[in-house]
Amino acid sequence: MRPRKPGSCSREIRLRGAIAESHHPEVVSTPPDGRAGIDAALVKRLIAAQFPQWSHLPVTPVEVDGWDNRTYRLGAEMTVRLPTAPGYVPAVDKEDRWLPRLAPSLPVAVPTIVARGAPGDGYPFPWSVRGWIEGETAARARIDDMTRFAVSVAEFILALQRCDATGGPQAGEHSWYRGASPAHYDDETRRCLAALEGRVDTGRAAAVWEAALAAEWHGAPVWFHGDIAPGNLLVADGKLVAVIDFGTSGVGDPACDLVIAWGMFEGESREAFRHAVGQDEGTWARARGWALWKALLVLTQHIDTDPERAAGLRREIDEILADHDRFA
C-alpha cells in the first residue's frame, strides 16, 4: 500500500505529514482547488456519471483538508473522499470494509460509508461518498475541559481495543507499520538523532528509543487507530464527538495510539489520560518511542526554518524524556 521505508529523516513528513506531526498535523487549510490533480469540477463529473441522483448538489472543498485524500462537501450531508496517490488507495477498501463493523461498538461517531465510486474521467483510483460529521478539529481553544476530553479519548481507544479483531488487517505496510514494532523506523530514528546531535539531549533520547525497542509486544492483537491526533478528533460544544481518518488503522500493538499523551496533553490532562487508558509499562515505553520518533522527525525538518514549531517540538521531546526518567 505505502511507499518503501523512508530513506531520510524528512521523507515521511512529505508523504505522511498527518502521522509525522504530533503538535501540528499536516492539513491544508482553505486548500487551493486542484491539489493532486483533483478539483471540484472533476468531482462534479464523477458524481454526475456514477451517482446522478446527487448531481444537483453543490461540490465545495472542505475548509481543512488532509494530505492522503482530498475531501469535498457534497451538499449539506455528505462528503466525497478521493485518494491523492496510489499508496493511499488501499485505505479506501479498508475503511469501507471495517468502519461499518467497528462503528456500533464505539462511543463517538466515525465516518459512515454512503457509496463507493470507481475510477473515471481520468481519475485513476476508487473513491467514496461518506456522511458529513458536524464538528471541528480538536484545538485546545475549542475544548471546555481538557482533563475530561483526555478521558474521552482514552475511552475511545479502549472501546476500539475491545472490538473483535478476528480477520482484521494485521499491522504492516498498509498502516505505515503502526501497530507493529517501532523497530521498523530504527534506522531513520538513529539518523535523526545523529542530525540533532548537540541540539537536543540525544543521549537521553537514545535511551528512550532503546527502551522502546527492548519492550517487545507479546499481547493478543487488538484494533488500533494509528493516528490519534488533534486533526482526527472532532469536537462540538467543547466535547469529543467523532474520530475520523482510519486509513492507518489495523490490528496489532496499541502503543501507537498513546502518542497523544505528549502531543496534546500535559500535566493533569496527561495524568488523567494515562490513568483512564491504562496499559502496561512496556506499552508505554513503546509509546514513548513512537512519540520520540515523530518529534525527532519533524524537528529535523523545522529546526532551522520554523523557530516556533521547533520550540514546541523541543518541549515535547523534553517531556518524553522526563516521562521516561520518571517511569523507567
N, C-alpha and C positions, 0 to 999 in steps of 0.2 A: 504493500500500500504506500509506504513512505519512501522518500529517497534514502540512499545508503547512509550509514552512520556519518555524522558531521565530521569534517576533517579539519576544522579550525574553530577557534573559540567563538567566532561570530556567525558561523554557518547556520546554526539552529535558530538564532534570533531572526535571521532573514526568512527562514522557512516556516517557523512555528512561533512567531512572536508572542502569541497569546499564552503559550506554555512557558516560554523562557522568562517572561517578565512577571515578577510577583507583585511589585509595587505598582507597575504601570503595564497592565495587559495591553498588548498591541492591538488597538482597534483604530478604525479610521472614522474620525468624527466628521460629519457632513461631507462624506466622500465625493469626489468628482465622479460623475457618472461615466462609465466606460472602463473602469479598472478591470484588468484581466480580460479585456475584450468583451465585457458584459455590460450592457446598458438597458435602460428601461424599454427602449424600442424593441430590443431583442426579446425581452421578457414578454412584452405585449404580443409579439408574433408567436412565441411558443404557446402562450395561453390560448390565443385565438385558434391555433391549429389543433391543439390537443385537448383543450377544455373550453370549447366555445361558449358553454353556459356562463363562464366568467369573463368573457371578452369585453363586456361593457364596464368592468370595474377598473378604476384608475390604478396605475402601477407607479409607485414612487420609491426611491431609495430610502432605507431607514436612516435615521439621523446618526446612529453609531453602528458601524459595520465591523464585522470580524475580518480575519485575514484569510482563513481557509476557504471561506464561502462568501459570495455576495448575497445580500438579503434585501428583498423588496417588499414593501407593503402591497397587498392585493386587496383593494377595497379596505373596509374597516376591520374585518375579522380574520384575514388570512395573510400569510407571508409566502414568498417564493424564495427558496434557498438553492443556490447554484454553486457547485464546487468551482474553484478558480484554477485548479491544476489536476493532473491525473492522480497524484499522490493522495488527494483528498477524497477521491470518488468512493472508495470502499466504505468510508464512514457513512455515506448515504444509505447503503444497504444495511449496515449495522444498526443505525438508528431506526430505520424503517421497520426492521425486524423486531428489535428488542424494546424500544421505548413503550409500545403498547402493552408489553408484558410486565415491564417494571412499574409503570405509572400507578396502577391500583394499590401498590404497596408503599408508595412514597408519600410523605406528609405535606408536600407542596407540589405545585403544578410543574410538569415537564412538557416539552413540545408534543403536540398531537399531530399525527400524520393524517392529512386530509386526502392527498392524492400523490401519485408518483409520475413524474414526467420522464420522457425519453429524449435522447439526443435529437436535434433537429435544427433546421435553419442555420446550419453552420456551427451550432454549439455542439460539442462532441460528447458531453457527459450526461448521465442521468441526473435528474434534479427532483425536487419535491415541493409540494404545497403543504403548508402547515398552518395550524391555528395561531392567531395572534395572541400573545400573553401580555396583558397590561402590567406595567411595572417599569422601573428604572434601574440601571446598574447600581451596584451597592457601594456608592461613595459614602464615606463616613458622615458627611453632612446630611445625608438622607436617612440616617438610622437614628431612631429615637434613643435606644438603649443598646449600646454596643455589647454589653455583657449578655443580655437576653438574646441578641442577634447571634452571638457566638454559640450559645446553647442551641439555637435553632439550626445552625449549620451542622453542629455535632449530631443533632437528632436526625437530620437528613442523611448524613454519612452512615450512621448506624442502621437506619432503615434500609439504605441501599445494600449494606453488607448482609442484611437478613434476607434479601431477595434470593430466590432459588437460582443457584449458579449452574445448574445442570445444563450442559450443552452450550454455555456462554462462551464468547470469544476469548480464548486464552491470551494473556498479555504477550505482546510481541511487536512486530513492526507496525501493525495497524494502530497500536496505542502509543507509538513512539517509545515503547518499552516501559511506559508507566505500568505499574503492576508487576514488573519484573525486577531484577536486581539493579540497583544504581550502578553496578559494576559495568554496565553497558557503556556508561559515559566516563569510565575511569581515565582513559587517555585524554579526553577533552578536558576533564577537570584538572588533571595534572598540568596540561599545557596552560590553562588559565592561571593556575597557582604560580607557575613559572613566570608568566607575563606580569603578574601583580606583585612579584617579589619586591619587598621594601615599601609597598604602598598599602598593603593590608597585613595583618598578622598571619602570614602564610604558615608558620609553624603550628599554631593552634588550629588553623583551618585544616591543615593536613591531618591533624589528629582527629578532627570531626569526620573527615572523609574516611579515614582508615577504620574508625569505629562503625561507620555506616556499612562498609564492605564486610566487616567481621560479623555483623549482626544478621547472619543469613536467615531468611524466612523459611519456615518449615510448616506453616499452618495450612489449613484447608483453604482452597481458593474461594474468594468472595468477590462480589461486584465492587468495582471502584469507578469513580467518575473520571479521574485523570487530570482534571483541570479545575479544581475547586478554587476559583479566584474571583475577585470582585466583579469582573466583567461578565461572568457567567452566573452571577447571583442577582436576581431581580427583587427589588423591594417596592412596597407600596404602603403608604401610611407608616413608614418607618420600620416595617417588618418584612422578613423574608417571605416571599410569595411564590417564587419559582426558581428552578435551576435549569439552565439551558446548556446547549453545546455538549453533547455526549460523544463527540467524534473521537475522543481518546479513551473512551470507557472500555471496560473489559472485565475479565475475571482473573484474579491473581492476588498479589500482595497489596493491602490497602494503604501502605505507608505514604504513598504519593499524595493521598487526599488530606494529609495533615499539614501540608506546607503552609496553608493559610494561617497557621498558628503564628508564624513570623511575618508573613506577607501582609496581613491585615490587622491582626490582634496584637495587643500589648497589655502589660500589667494585669488588671483584674479580668479583662475580657479573655486574655490568653489563658489565664488560670481556669476560668470558667469553661473554656473550650476543652482544655486538657482533661479536666475532671469529668465533663459530660461525655466526651468521646471515648474515654478510657484508653485501651490499647496497652500492650506490654512495652517494657523498656526497649526491647530490640526494635520494635516497630517505630518507636520514637527516635531511636538512633538512626534508622534508615531515613526517616522523615527529615531529620536534620541534614543528612547527606543530600537528599533531593533539594532541599531549600538552599543549601550552600551552593550546589552546582548551578542552580538557576541564578542566584545572586552574583556569583563569580562571572558567569557567562555574560550577563547583562552589564556588569560593571566593566568588564574588559572592553565592551563596545563604547561605553559612555564616559569613562573616567576622564578623558581629555577633551570631551566635546560638550558635556552637559553637567556642569558642576552641581546643580540642584538634584538631578536624578542620582548622580554618583554619591552625593552625601546621603541620600535616603538608602541606597544600597549598602553603603558602608555601615550605617546604623543597623540595618537588618543583619549583616554579617556579624557585627559585634554582638547582637542579641542571640544569634545562633551559637556563637562561640561561648557566650556566658551560660546559655542553656545547657550546653554540653558540659561545661565545668560544674554546673550545679547537679546534674543528674548522672553523669558518667561514673 
